[in-house]
């Protein structure tokens, strides 16, 4: 699995200009089963995306399609991890 930490590098007024496009990108990622959960960080400095893909190169290619990446709105840190313990309702994502 991958935890994607999104860190805004532009002011929020610029982030908000691309938010609708970014959410469409995420919706498409959910339809294609790339992502498990996503949301805004608190305070609003970026976001978090959880992906259950197994191929890092595939994930890198998918991230490059994010409008926040394309328009240089945010930096993306990708952390790969292997879930060892998890709630039984989460098992379908493992």
Secondary structure as UniProt FT lines:
FT   STRAND          2..8
FT   HELIX           12..31
FT   TURN            32..33
FT   STRAND          35..40
FT   STRAND          46..51
FT   HELIX           56..63
FT   TURN            64..65
FT   HELIX           67..70
FT   TURN            71..72
FT   STRAND          74..80
FT   HELIX           88..93
//
